[in-house]
Structure formats: C-alpha cells, structure tokens
C-alpha cells in the first residue's frame, strides 16, 4: 500500500453512528478490460490514473479492505454490506482467485455481517468454472448489454474492434439455463441509453426473449462541458425512458430501477421490494487499495480531482465518510440546483445525476443536461398514475408546483 497523501481532516461534527443501513463497496478488482466500448467513462473519460495501478487486485488488498469495512461497520453500527466486484472486467481474474477473495471476505466479516456479493460483467469470459464459483458464493450477476444487435455492436466491441453481441447473448442464455439450479445466476442487465432507438422492442427482447430478471439503464456519462452525445435532443432520452417504463408497467415481476425511482415519491404505486431513495454511501476501492468516491463522477473532472486520497490501510471508515466531499455529495442530492427551483417535477427528479449536472463554472449547481428529457419522462409517469386511479390530491402533494394538466 502507498502512504496516505492529500487526505483532509475529517469533519468531527458529522454524526455517522447509526446513520446508514447499508454500505456499498465497489471493488475495482480488475483495472483493465477485454472490451473497448466507445463510451466507457472509466478508460476513455479523461482520467488515466488506472494506468498507474495494478491491473488486478491482490488477495492481500482484499483482506485489508474486508477488515477496513468490518471494523468500520462495527464502529458506525452499519448492519449490511453490498460488495460489488467491478472493473474494468472483473472476470479477468482467475476463477480460483475470485473464489479465494470471496472466502477471505466472509472469513474476515465472521458474524459481523453476511456480505451480499454482486458482479458487473460483460459476461464474455463466463464458463463452467466461473458458473461454479459464482453459484458457490451466491454472487448476483449483472451483465452489461446495450439492447439488440445493431445498437450493442455499434458501441460495445472488443479491443480488436470486433462486435460482441452474439457472444454476450450466448453467455446470458447460459446464465439463464443454470439459474434453475442457482437463482443468483438469473441475470440482470445494465444498459447505457442511446437516443433514437426503439426501447419498447429492446425491453421485450431482454425480458421476454432472454428472461432477464432486472433491467437497469444509465444516461450517458456527460457533463455540461461535454454536452449530450451525438448532439441529440434531450427529449429523445425522455422518450426512451418512458418506453421502458410503459413496458415494465405490464411486467410487475421484473425490476426496473429507473421506474422504481420515479415512483418512489408515490409509495402506494411501487411494485416489489423497492425501499425508496435512501442514499447510503458508496465507496470505491481501487486495485491498489486506495479509496475513491463513485467513479461515475469522472465527467465532473475538476471537482472529482479535488477528492482526498488515502488507502484502506491508512484510515478508518469513520474518517473516510467524514471527509467534506461526502457532505458535498449529500448536499448536492439534498438541495436543488438554482435552475430547478419551482420546477413542477423537482421532487421526482432532484436535479438529475450529479455527473450530468456538472460544469466547471458552476460546479454541481446546474440542472441535468438531460433536463428537458427528464421533464418529458416524469410528466408521462404522472399521467400514468392518474390513469391508474392514483389519488389526484396525493399526486399534487408530491409535485413542486400546480400541474394543470391533471385538473
């Protein structure tokens, strides 16, 4: 481990004891990838610090991380931990090493907590040995895929420029087949949205044809410095979200995270076990054991580069979560950008994802670059609630301003 540097004094006034119900740790167990997706924020987002870190995380770093988390959870009375194996591509590890990592994490936690394991993967390296290890440790598998063939292959290709859709589908079907014996293998999927595609057909394909259990989507990681990819109107992203929402509304057994988030203020309408917008902390552990804030903030370049730097061996979870940058993040989530005040949809939207709000001039004090699209989406969600007899007064109590469209 490297020595601590650039860490600031923790804010002693922050009350952390009992504050969080869960901590999510994203382990960058592989800081390399077998793909070269054109939109990848991690490798092509302007931060090349990954080149200075080990390609693969060591078992010693895993043990140090588990101890850091275990001691911190005991100290702060955090009852549960979600461990996400991430990258790059985490399956670049040998299955035997991944197996040993899971064993080590469980051993270090002992009776303190039962870690819930997840892996975010492009799935191309999955084979029988990987299926054995993943099922042994009850690792929930989420596969990165961007829809049907034309869309997926336009952005997700290997390092030689070859398309990956057919092999990805082959591996998803293999996971689905084995899920009858090991339910954790029933794949969920995560997509990066692209404007101009038919997401109704994409949702049907993923859920009805492939049988995935959960669909998650991400707006492209762009800030006000970058602009909307391909110069497409933001409204087209609202159209895509609504198409997914409407198809999801007909399949209540399927999870659709962005639909659940939109319905979170209207708790009577939320299907399944969604628990609302509790913002438990997310921490990143790089392959060298150094800590970071969520790397989805990479597009907010200068702001993210102001974060403190230290390793799991050189600090405590209490001191890390007491860093001012976490108050900055919580404050940005808890308060609206100036340009969002008085917006009808503010209580549903919250200003949008932080990376989409960033500009070098105003920091996070901007509406999302996808603002017009999000307004389109939330208006349609509210109309959906009204059509399904959700009490009009309850709808109006959630909206930030009178919406005459329902009167």
PyMOL commands that set and color helices and strands:
alter all, ss='L'
color gray80, all
select helices_A, chain A and resi 41-44+49-52+59-76+90-92+95-109+128-136+149-155+165-178+183-185+199-209+229-231+234-249+257-263+267-269+295-299+301-304+317-321+324-334+338-340+346-349+354-357+371-387+392-398+404-406
alter helices_A, ss='H'
color red, helices_A
select strands_A, chain A and resi 22-28+80-86+116-121+140-144+188-192+214-218+255-256+282-285+291-292
alter strands_A, ss='S'
color yellow, strands_A
deselect
rebuild
show_as cartoon
